[in-house]
Each structure stands twice: as C-alpha cells, then as structure tokens.
C-alpha cells in the first residue's frame, strides 16, 4: 500500500516537473509600467497595432491604477480601431466613458466611438465598388450619428467637433435616403399608411436633406390614395413652394400585363402608372339663391308648350 502511494506521488511530481520543463507555468517577467507604455507607443508608430494591443492589455492588467492606465485605455481604443476590431474598439470607448466621465479627453472617446461605427460597415466592396450604402442596414450609421451628436452637443469647443459635424451631415443624408427606400417599398406594396408615415418622418427629422422633396411627393400620393384630400393638398403645396423645379412622379408599382405576368416578365411590357394628379376638392353645395334660380329655370322649361319647343321659341 505504501508502495502504491509512493508511486502515485512520484508520478505527480514528474508530471509537474514536465509542465515546468515545457514552459507550462512560465510567467512573463515583470516589466516596468513606463517601459510597457513606451513599447506600446513604439509599436503604434511602426503600424504594428496588434503588438500595441498586446502591450496595452498587459499594462492594464498589471498596473490598473498606474500613472499610464487612463492614457493606455485611450490608446487601446485607437489600437483596436486600427486592427479592424470595431466591437472591441466600441466596448473600450464605452468602458472609458463609464469609468472616467469627467476626464479631459472624454471627447476623444466619443469621437472614436462614432468613428468606429462610421467605418464599421464600410467593407472592401463598399469602398472600391459602386454599391449603394443607403440600401444597407442603417444600424451602425445611427450609432455613429448618436455618438457624434453627443460629442457636438456636450463639447462644442472640442477639436473633434468640426469633423464630427461634417460626418453627421453625411450620415443624416444617408439615413434620410434609406427612409425613402423603405417608403418606396411600401408604395409599391400599396401600404399607403406606412408610406405616408415614413415620408412624414423624413420631413420632420431630416430637414434640409435631398430626400425631403421625394418624401413630400410620396405623402401627397399616399394621402390621395387614402382619400385624405386636405392632407394631400397640403403636402403638394409645401412641395411646390419649397421645390418649384421638382417633377412629380409616381412611386407605385408598374402594372404588368397578363402576358408579362404569365411569362414571368419575358414577354410583354409592364405598364407604367400614370403621374399622380393633384387632388380635387369636392364640389361645394349651391347657395340658396343659386338653387332657387335653378328651380325657377326648371319650372319654366316644364311650362313651355310643344309648339314653342318645335319652333325653338320663335313664335312664343
């Protein structure tokens, strides 16, 4: 029994020694905080951002309350951004904002958070191929706009505010055009209420963007289809006053002929819907005097004799 225990202890010691031989318990030597920070900066200057991330993470882990810890957290946001890790960069920015709400460089954290979301969905294809970004999911664009808006509103004197404002204008135009695409889809599906609501959302929230005239035209056409004559007329009046050169066109789905539908579009042509006409107000009821005059005329016509009618009133 003693031999078995001694053998087990010997095997355990051998295994532990083997782990030590193969470097299993090897611990990186302690590196001074300043040296780690300088090594991280050197890696960033050489565009070796993966190494910079490693050094900055190690610095945070070993010196969480050191003199370079806060600056390392800011540098880590940028390092993640340059290594194309948007989720990590955004999380690092959120963490810095949460831990240091009164930091002198918190505007930089908001700016990098917005910039990360701004570049998040700009892949290789969208950068070098003529793809329409406005038809893609606008989630990242909205996050970017919100971060830039927070920066501009809270820190208008920040050195990053001018660039943030320019990017916000681009994002605003993009989001507005995306709403027009959605409204156009609803128009083609004859979902008039949804289309009108999307158009109104653009007019109310994305003023001074190129999408506003299309939104007004959609509102006018959708309200006309719904029989809301007054609302349609108001939309067209606003469109005419603010965009007099705009050519009104229809946003409905082209009507396919029977042959075109039966052959799945191979034969025949789809008939384009007519340009929407301006809504007309219902005829007003005649005034009492006008109605009385019409009744008198009708009675006079009834009292005319047959001889008067034959001679066209010449011998009456």
Phi, psi and omega in degrees: 000319179293326179296322180294316180295318180296322179294318180296319179295320179296319179295319180297316179296322179296317179297317179295322178294322179297319177300320179292322180296320183274005176083020182293328181252023181289125181249130179302139181295153178294131178244135179302150183301315182296322179294318177300316181295318179293324177294322177295317178296320178297320178296322179291323178295332179268009180063023176262075187285336176295317177293324178297318177300317180297316181293319181292321177296320178294322179295318179294322182290322185269331183229066184294340180239024181282177183287342180254005187295314181294316179294326178295324177295321176293316179296328181293325177301312181293322180296318175297320180299319182283342175267012176058047174241077186297323180295316180293320179296316179295319179295321178294322177294316178299320180296317179295318180296322181289322184277332185227067184294340182248020181289149181295333183253024181292335176298327177294322179296316177296320180296315180293327177295316178294320180293324178297314178292326179298321182267357189297315184261014176266083182281182179299319183293319182288338181278326188243359176238148182284070178260144181275108181289338183290344179265003179266171180299124184271015184301311180294324179296320178295317178298318179297315180298318181296319180293317178295322179296320177297318178299312183293321182286320183273327184229067183296338180270004181294148178292344180266352183296316180301315179294323179297321179295320178296317179292326177297321178296318176298315181294324179298315177297319181295315181294323179295316180294326176298319178297325178294320177299318179294316179297321178297322176299316178295323179297318180292334178268005180061030174268078191295320182296314180296320179296316179296322179294321177295316178299316179296323178298320178295315181297322184278329188248344183232053179293154180064031173245158181296348183275349185297313180299320176297323179296317179295319179296320178295319178299315180298316181290319180293317179295326177296317179295329180277354181081013179269079189298317184294316179296320178297317180297320179296318179297317180291325178294316177298322179296316181292322182289321185266334181225072185294338182268002182287131178266115182290131178226165181271151177247013180282165177283133177302141181278123180272138176288168180298318179295320180295321179289319182294327181262015178055040175086001181284323181238154181077169180232147177283136181275121180291135179292153182289155177296133183299134178273153178295137179294144179249141178286150178294147182298135181284146177296144183294148178292158181304319181294319180294320179295321180294321179296319179295320179295320179296319179295321179294320179294324179295319178297323181289328184280350180293138180284168181290327179295322179295323182289321181295320184269011177057030176082009183288318185260018179277000000 
